[in-house]
Amino acid sequence: MVVADPNTDETHHDLRQVAEAFVRLEAELGSMDGVATSDAIAHIAVDRLPGATCASVTSYERGRFRTVVATDETARSADEIQYALGSGPCLDAILEDTLYRPRDLRHDDRWPEYGERVSSELGLLSMLSYRLGHDGGDSLDGLNIYSDEVAGFDERAELLGLMLATHGAMAITVSANRAEVDNLHKALLSSREIGVAMGVLMARHRVTREEAFALLRMTSQDTNRKLRDVALEVSDTGVLPPMGRGRPARGDARTDPATDGD
């Protein structure tokens, strides 16, 4: 693979712009989930890479490809053609853990059917495809960047895209890990709060652990509230919430005409 000289002023300036974009992205990650991060990566690709027309992120999981995000419907349609054919730069980049830069999709022997369709139906003539090598679970992702020009991406754009894919993979991993930690923290808090509530009920009503948990579940279902919320109230007040809150009031029930009084 031929790459641009990173010491040239032009390449250095572009690399700095991509790096600055990701500094801003990382600052926003606290409010982003994995999909939002992928969306930001796709839009940065279009904004920062010369020649880029549209972009998308593809996920491969359990033998199935799907588009997670796309900057527009053209990119989404270009992805869908690959999925339908089972062939294309995006699929191969993900499965082979490499990058592809077809210069003219109309005359590329590696993906002849895809190239003919994507050029004639969507007007896309060249592209960049990278695998996003993140550690975000069982899925594999890929970054697809499309151009409506022949040889729309040069070596410098390829290098910028590689940097984008590398940093993008790290950003997705951060988002995935943060979500996993948050979910684990919530689960641990819920378990602790339920355990405290069970202890309160066991001491107050002299019931077993199983009976205390059954009381919490019954109250949760009857009042149409989350088990954790019921447990919090028991921990704070020392008593179970009154039941019947989740049921319709007696006066709200429909009157039976057969028993309706005069």
N, C-alpha and C positions, 0 to 999 in steps of 0.2 A: 504494500500500500504506500502510495506517495503522499506525503503530507507537506503542508506549507512550512516554510522556515519561520518558527515562532519568534525569531529575533527581528523580523522586519517591522517597521513602524506601523504599517497598516494592520498586520495581523495582531500585533501587540495591542493596538487600540481596540480592535474588535473583541479580543479575548478579555480585555479589561471591562468592556461593556457587558459581556455575558456574565462575568464574575460579579459585577455590581448588581446585575439583575437578580442573581441568586442570593446575594446578601440581603436584598430587599425581600425576596421570597422567604428566606429562612426567618426573617423577622416577623413574617405574617403566619408562620406555620402553626402558632399556638391556636389559631382559630380555624385551621384547615383540616379537613379529613383527606383520605387518600385520593378521592376523586377530584377535590378542589386543587390539590397539589399537581395532579396529572394535567388538569385543565390549564393551570398556570404554565407548566412546562411546554405544552403545545402552543400556547399563545406567544411565549417568549421565542420559540423557534421561528414563528412567522415574523415577529417583530425584529429579530436580531440577525437572521440569516439572509444574506443577499440572494435573491432569486426565489425565495420561498413564497408560494401562493397560499397554501393551507397545510394543516398538520393534524395528526391524531395520535392517540396512544391506544395500542392494541393489547389485550390481555389474553393469555392462553392458559386455560385451566381445565383439567379433566377432559382433555382431548377436544376442547372447543375454543375457537377464537371469537372474541367479541371486541367491539370498539368501546372503550371506557369513556373517552372524551374525543371531540373533534371540533376544530375551529369553525367549520361550516359543513353543510350537507355534501359538498363536493368531496371533501376528505372522507366523510363517512361512507359515501357511495363507492369511492375508490377502494376502501377497505373491504366493503361487502362483496365487491367483484372478486377479490382475492379469496375470501372465505368460500364463496360459491364454487370457484374453480379448484380450490385446494392448492393454489400455486401463486407465488408472487414474492417480491423482495421482502415484504414485511414478514411473511410466514417463515421464509428461509433465514432471515436475520435472527428471529427469535429461536428457532429450532437448532440452528447451527452456531449460535452465539458469535455472530460476526456482523460486519456492516456491508451494505451494498450501496453503490452509487451508479445506477444505470443512467447513461448519458442520453440515450434516445430509446424510449420504451417501444417505439414502433418497430425497431430493428434489433431487438435484443433476443438472441436465441435461447436464453435461459427461461424466459417467460413470454413466449410468442403470443399465446392466446390472451393473457392478461394485458400485455402491451397493446395489442390491437384494440381491445375493448376500452381500456382506460383512456387511450388517446382519442379514439373516435367518439366515445360516448361522453367523456368529461373534459376533453381537451388538455389532459395532463400528459406531459411528454418526458419528464425526468423526475427522479426522486432520490431521497436519502432514507435508508432504513437502518436502525440501530436496535440492538437488544439492550433493554434497561436491566442491568445485572444487579438488581437489588435483592435483599434478603427479606422479602415481605410476605412470606407464607408459601403456599403451594403453587401460586401462579407465576408465570413468566410474562414479562411485558416488553413491548417494543415501541419505539418512537418512529413515526413515519412522517416525512416532510416532503411535500409535493411541489412541483414547479410546472407552470404551463409553457415553459421554454425548453428547447433542446439544449442539453448541457447546461441546465439552469444552475448547477452547483459546481464550483471549482474546488481545488484542493484546500483553499482557505476555508470555504464553507464547510467542507468535510471535517476539517479540524475543529471548527466552531461547534458543529453538530456533535462531534465526539465529546467535547467538553460539556456541552449541554446534556447529553445522554448520561455522562458520568455523574455530574452533579445532580441531575434529575433523579437518578436511581437512588442517590443518597437521601434526597429530600423525601422520596416516597417511603424509604425505609424508616426515616425519622417519624413520619406521620403514622405509619403502621405500628411502630413500636409504642408511640405515644398513646394511640387508641387502645392497644393491648394493655398497657400499664393502667390507663384510666379505668378500663372495664374490670381489671383485676382489683383495683383499689375499691371500686364501687361494690364488687362482690364481697370483699373482705369486710367492708363497713356494714353491709347488710347482714352478713353472718354474725358479726359481733353484736349488732343491735338486736337481732332476733334472739341470740343467746341470752342477752341481758334481760329481755322481756320474758323469756321462758323462766329464768331464775326468779323474777319477781312473782310470776304466777305460781310457781312451785312453792315458794315460801308463803304466799298469801292464802292460797287455796289448798295447800298440801296435796298437790297432784304430782304425777310422774312427769318425766321429760316428754314422753310421747303424748300424754294428755295435755300438757301445757302447749305443745306445738299444735295439737289438734284444735285447741281453743283459739289460738292465733289465726289459724287457717280458716276456721269457721267464721270468725269475726270479719276477716278480710273478705270472704266471699259474700257474707250477709250485707256488709256495708259498702260493698263494691269499691274497696280501697286496696292499694298495694300492701302486701304483707309487711314490707319494711316500714311503711307509714304507720300501720297499726302497732308494730313493735315499738316504734319511737314514742307513740302516745302512751303505751303501757309503761315504758321505761320512765317517762316524765311524770306520769300521774299515779302509777301504781295500780291502776284498774283498767279493765277492758272497756273499750268504747261501747256505748249502748248499741244494741243491735236494732235492725229494722230501718237504718238510715238509707239503705240502698233500695228499699221496697217502695212502691207507690203508696201515697197516703190513702187511708180508707175512703176518704171522700172523693179521690180521683178515680176510683174503680167505676167501670161502666155499670149502670143500674140494669138489673134484669127486668125486662118489661113484665114478666109473669109475676114478679113480686113487688112491682112498683105500686106504692100507695096512691090513694086518690089525691 
